[in-house]
């Protein structure tokens, strides 16, 4: 299948244009939704002053709203609907068939149901896949003839003619509630980020209720937290990242190292749940405004082929991203200072200390540091190597890196990642 990422001009000029210094300084857009965080976002009784319910209900002129969710998060649908029904007379329909990795067929089914109901307000309730499904289905509701696989990111999406979007995360990792991208899966294993010339997929509202994340199992807590950490590091290291995005990313990294172990240890402890929900949202801001990195390109490719949790995959490749980027930037030294691992006498040792710090953190959460620990077999990896070498350079995450990599370098990363071995940056292949 042909995708927009295969288009010659985008492949050839996409990365250089995204990273061009003169373009970066000509205009620095910074898009975020209106964010509400707390325990009182879904109150059945009106308050003394207008609250989130009142503000969002004003966008629902036809009094028809649609909830996109999954079979787990649908348990929270009644809590979401209740204040809008009781206080503003809004009628709802709920679609709870969102699947992991947002398969395109599921997106089309959701869009058909939205088209039938004709709401002017859509709630995306769930993890990243539910929110990505809602975004893509929203686009197909507004423009039924769009083909997502070839939709150029240079073309405006022209949304909000029929509906607006409110995102309610029930996990703490993807940051989709503040991002302008929807990641959609296709039958051939490709995970394709879909966006437009402007970040119109950024929801109008993001509602962060930490009680919706209480009780998340440890494995999911670790995987989604890994996603948030990878986003923050990516958002900090991206060439396009400016001082605003870097400041948010650094605070986010600090928060995740402090609060994720506590959330992982006790799923009912509300304070780390709240902090991690905020950290995941914060990590999504630099990711959305500055771009991701090669960890996402690598993680999308392997995760899509072998059906491994997105957060687990992208964080697994972060050490390799840091090594690759260290050839052209010393920005990683700021992360060394942040995490207290800076060696005053050696940048190389500082980088080694930083990677060890990240991997020790991963191990404390039972996250894999090698592909073989995820169940991937070496034979399968080698059998799919040509596919991975073809797909990775076309992933949009690759556009946000510091420089291009060749097939030999990609192959070196994949094979070393299988064993969990770091790159030899002094070898001929990396000189």
C-alpha positions in Angstrom: 0.0 0.0 0.0 1.2 3.5 -0.7 1.3 6.1 2.1 1.8 9.8 2.3 5.2 9.2 3.9 6.4 7.5 0.7 5.9 10.7 -1.4 9.2 11.7 -2.9 9.3 15.4 -2.0 8.3 14.8 1.6 10.9 12.0 1.9 13.6 14.2 0.3 12.8 17.6 1.7 10.5 16.9 4.6 13.2 16.6 7.3 15.4 19.5 6.1 12.4 21.8 5.8 11.1 20.9 9.3 14.5 21.5 10.9 15.5 24.6 8.9 16.6 27.2 11.4 15.3 30.1 9.4 11.8 28.6 9.3 11.9 27.7 12.9 12.6 31.3 13.9 10.1 32.8 11.4 7.2 31.3 13.2 7.0 29.4 16.4 3.4 28.1 16.8 2.5 26.7 20.2 -0.8 24.8 20.3 -2.5 23.4 23.4 -6.2 22.7 24.2 -8.0 24.2 27.1 -6.9 21.9 29.9 -8.9 21.1 33.1 -7.3 18.9 35.8 -8.9 17.8 39.1 -11.5 15.7 40.8 -14.5 17.9 40.1 -14.8 17.9 36.4 -18.0 15.9 36.2 -20.3 17.3 38.8 -24.1 16.7 38.5 -24.9 20.0 40.3 -24.1 23.4 38.9 -21.5 25.4 40.7 -21.4 29.0 41.9 -19.3 29.9 38.9 -19.3 28.3 35.4 -17.1 25.2 35.3 -15.8 22.8 32.6 -19.2 21.3 32.1 -20.7 24.7 31.3 -17.9 25.7 29.1 -17.9 22.6 27.0 -21.7 22.3 26.9 -21.8 25.7 25.2 -20.2 24.1 22.2 -23.0 21.6 21.8 -25.7 23.6 20.1 -27.7 20.6 18.8 -27.6 18.9 22.2 -26.2 15.8 20.7 -22.8 14.4 21.8 -21.0 11.2 20.9 -18.5 9.2 23.0 -15.7 7.3 21.4 -14.3 4.8 23.8 -13.2 1.1 24.3 -14.5 -1.9 26.2 -12.5 -1.0 29.3 -13.0 2.8 29.5 -16.8 2.6 28.7 -17.3 2.0 32.4 -16.6 5.7 32.8 -19.0 6.9 30.2 -21.9 7.3 32.6 -19.8 9.6 34.8 -19.0 11.7 31.8 -22.5 11.9 30.4 -24.4 12.5 33.7 -23.7 16.2 34.3 -24.2 17.1 30.6 -27.5 15.3 30.6 -28.8 16.6 33.9 -27.5 20.2 33.7 -27.8 20.9 29.9 -30.2 18.3 28.5 -27.6 16.9 26.1 -28.3 13.4 24.6 -25.5 10.9 24.0 -24.6 7.9 22.0 -21.7 5.8 23.0 -19.4 3.7 20.7 -17.1 1.4 22.6 -15.3 -0.6 20.0 -11.9 1.2 19.9 -9.0 -1.2 19.5 -5.3 -1.0 20.4 -3.3 0.8 17.7 -6.4 2.3 16.1 -6.9 -0.1 13.1 -8.3 1.7 10.0 -11.3 -0.6 9.7 -12.3 0.3 13.3 -11.9 4.0 12.5 -14.2 3.7 9.5 -16.8 1.9 11.6 -16.7 4.6 14.2 -17.0 7.3 11.6 -20.1 5.7 10.1 -21.8 5.7 13.5 -20.9 9.3 14.1 -22.2 10.2 10.7 -25.5 8.5 11.5 -25.9 10.3 14.9 -24.7 13.7 13.7 -23.3 15.2 16.9 -21.6 18.5 17.2 -19.5 17.5 20.2 -17.3 14.4 20.3 -15.8 13.0 23.5 -12.7 10.8 23.2 -12.6 8.7 26.3 -9.8 6.2 26.9 -6.1 5.7 26.2 -4.2 6.9 23.2 -5.8 4.4 20.8 -9.3 5.5 21.7 -8.3 9.2 21.3 -6.5 8.5 17.9 -9.6 6.6 16.7 -11.8 9.5 17.7 -9.6 12.0 15.9 -9.5 10.0 12.7 -13.2 9.2 12.8 -13.9 12.9 13.4 -12.0 13.8 10.2 -14.0 11.2 8.3 -17.2 12.6 9.7 -16.3 16.1 8.6 -14.9 14.9 5.2 -16.2 11.4 4.3 -14.1 11.1 1.1 -10.7 11.5 2.7 -8.2 8.7 2.3 -6.1 8.8 5.5 -3.2 6.8 4.1 -2.4 9.4 1.4 -3.5 12.6 3.3 -0.6 15.0 3.0 0.5 16.8 6.2 0.8 19.9 4.0 -2.9 20.0 3.5 -5.2 21.7 6.0 -7.8 19.3 7.6 -10.5 22.0 7.7 -12.1 20.6 10.9 -14.8 21.9 13.3 -17.4 22.6 10.7 -19.6 19.9 12.2 -18.2 19.1 15.6 -15.6 19.9 18.3 -13.5 17.4 20.3 -13.0 16.9 24.0 -10.4 14.4 25.1 -10.5 12.5 28.4 -7.5 10.2 29.0 -7.9 7.1 31.2 -4.2 6.2 31.0 -1.1 8.4 31.6 1.2 8.1 28.6 0.3 9.0 25.1 -0.4 12.7 25.4 -2.9 12.4 22.6 -5.2 14.7 24.6 -2.9 17.6 23.6 -1.3 16.4 20.3 -2.2 17.3 16.8 -1.6 13.8 15.4 -3.6 10.5 15.2 -1.6 7.3 14.8 -3.6 4.8 12.7 -2.7 1.1 11.9 -3.1 -0.5 8.6 -3.4 -4.2 7.7 0.2 -4.5 6.5 1.5 -3.6 9.9 2.3 0.1 9.2 1.5 2.6 12.0 0.9 5.9 10.2 0.8 9.3 11.9 -2.0 11.3 10.3 -2.1 15.1 10.6 -2.6 18.3 8.6 -0.7 21.5 7.8 -2.0 23.0 11.0 -2.4 21.0 14.2 -6.2 20.8 13.9 -6.3 17.4 15.7 -5.3 19.2 18.9 -8.5 18.7 20.9 -10.5 21.7 21.9 -10.6 20.5 25.5 -8.5 18.1 27.6 -10.1 16.9 30.8 -7.8 15.2 33.3 -9.6 13.4 36.1 -7.0 11.2 38.0 -9.7 9.0 39.4 -10.2 7.5 35.9 -6.6 6.1 36.1 -6.8 4.6 39.5 -6.4 0.8 39.5 -4.5 0.6 36.2 -2.5 -2.6 36.4 1.3 -2.3 37.0 2.2 -3.4 33.5 0.0 -0.8 31.8 1.1 1.8 34.3 4.8 1.1 33.3 4.1 1.0 29.6 2.1 4.2 29.4 4.6 5.9 31.8 7.4 4.7 29.5 5.6 6.4 26.6 5.4 9.7 28.5 9.1 9.5 29.4 10.1 8.9 25.7 7.9 11.8 24.6 9.6 14.1 27.1 13.1 13.1 26.1 12.2 13.2 22.4 10.5 16.6 22.9 13.6 17.9 24.6 16.2 16.5 22.2 14.4 17.4 18.9 16.3 20.0 16.9 13.0 22.0 16.6 12.6 22.2 20.3 12.9 25.7 21.7 13.2 27.1 25.2 9.5 26.8 26.0 9.3 23.1 24.9 12.6 22.2 26.6 11.5 23.7 29.9 8.3 21.7 29.9 10.1 18.5 28.8 12.7 18.8 31.6 10.1 19.3 34.3 8.2 16.4 32.9 11.2 14.1 33.1 11.8 15.1 36.7 8.2 14.3 37.5 8.2 10.9 35.9 11.3 9.7 37.6 9.8 10.8 40.9 6.1 9.7 40.5 6.0 6.7 38.1 7.6 4.2 40.5 5.0 5.1 43.1 2.1 4.8 40.6 3.6 1.4 39.5 3.9 0.2 43.1 0.3 1.1 44.2 -2.4 1.5 41.7 -4.8 3.0 44.2 -2.5 5.8 45.4 -4.2 8.9 44.0 -1.4 11.4 44.3 1.1 9.7 41.9 -1.9 9.0 39.6 -2.6 12.7 39.4 1.0 13.6 38.9 1.5 11.0 36.2 -1.6 12.1 34.4 -0.3 15.7 34.4 3.2 14.6 33.4 1.8 12.6 30.4 -0.2 15.7 29.3 2.9 17.9 29.7 5.1 15.4 27.8 2.7 15.6 24.9 3.1 19.4 24.5 6.8 19.4 23.4 6.1 16.3 21.3 3.3 18.0 19.6 5.0 21.3 19.1 8.6 20.3 18.5 8.3 16.8 17.0 9.4 13.3 18.1 12.6 11.6 17.0 14.2 8.4 15.7 13.0 6.5 18.8 9.5 6.9 17.4 10.4 5.9 13.9 12.2 2.8 15.2 9.5 2.0 17.8 6.6 2.4 15.3 8.3 0.0 12.8 9.1 -2.8 15.3 5.9 -2.3 17.4 3.7 -2.3 14.4 5.2 -5.5 13.0 5.3 -7.4 16.2 2.4 -5.9 18.0 4.3 -4.6 21.1 3.1 -1.8 23.3 4.0 1.6 21.8 5.4 3.1 25.0 7.6 0.0 25.7 9.0 0.2 22.2 9.8 3.9 21.9 11.5 4.0 25.3 13.5 0.9 24.5 15.0 2.9 21.5 15.7 6.1 23.5 19.3 5.0 24.5 20.1 4.5 20.8 18.6 7.9 19.9 20.8 9.6 22.5 23.9 7.9 21.2 23.1 8.8 17.6 22.3 12.4 18.4 25.4 12.8 20.6 27.4 13.0 17.3 26.0 16.4 16.6 24.7 17.9 19.8 25.6 18.0 23.5 22.1 18.9 24.6 21.9 15.5 26.4 24.3 17.0 29.0 21.4 19.1 30.4 19.6 15.8 31.0 22.7 14.5 32.8 22.6 17.6 35.0 18.9 17.1 35.6 19.3 13.5 36.7 22.6 14.0 38.6 24.8 11.8 36.4 27.1 14.4 34.8 30.8 13.5 34.8 32.7 16.8 34.9 35.7 15.3 33.1 34.0 13.3 30.3 31.0 13.9 28.0 31.3 10.4 26.8 31.1 9.0 30.3 28.2 11.4 31.0 26.3 9.9 28.1 27.0 6.4 29.4 25.8 7.4 32.9 22.6 8.9 31.4 21.8 5.8 29.5 22.5 3.6 32.5 20.2 5.8 34.6 17.4 5.4 32.1 17.9 1.7 31.8 18.0 1.2 35.5 14.8 3.1 35.7 13.3 0.8 33.1 14.4 -2.3 34.9 12.9 -1.1 38.1 9.5 -1.1 36.3 10.1 -4.5 34.6 10.3 -2.8 31.2 12.5 -4.5 28.6 15.8 -3.1 27.6 16.3 -5.5 24.7 14.0 -6.7 21.9 14.5 -10.3 22.8 12.9 -9.6 26.2 9.7 -8.6 24.4 9.3 -12.1 22.8 10.7 -11.1 19.4 12.7 -13.9 17.8 16.0 -13.2 16.0 14.9 -15.2 13.0 11.7 -13.1 12.7 13.6 -9.9 13.1 16.0 -10.8 10.3 13.2 -12.1 8.2 11.5 -8.7 8.4 14.7 -6.7 8.1 14.1 -5.5 4.6 10.6 -4.3 5.5 11.9 -2.5 8.6 14.7 -0.9 6.6 12.2 0.4 4.0 9.6 1.6 6.5 11.7 3.3 9.2 13.1 6.2 7.1 9.5 7.0 5.9 8.2 7.4 9.4 7.5 11.0 10.2 9.4 10.6 13.5 12.5 10.3 11.3 12.0 13.8 9.9 12.5 15.3 13.3 16.0 13.8 13.8 19.2 15.6 13.6 20.5 13.8 10.5 19.7 11.0 8.1 20.8 7.4 8.8 21.6 4.8 6.2 20.5 1.2 6.0 23.6 -0.2 7.6 23.2 2.1 10.6 19.5 1.2 10.9 20.4 -2.5 10.7 23.1 -2.0 13.4 20.6 -0.4 15.7 18.0 -3.2 15.2 20.4 -6.0 15.8 22.1 -4.4 18.8 18.7 -3.6 20.2 17.8 -7.2 20.0 20.5 -8.1 22.5 20.2 -4.8 24.3 23.8 -3.9 23.4 24.7 -0.2 22.8 26.1 1.1 19.6 29.9 1.3 19.1 30.1 5.0 18.0 33.8 4.6 17.1 33.1 1.8 14.6 33.4 2.5 10.9 29.7 2.4 10.4 29.2 5.4 12.7 32.1 7.6 11.6 
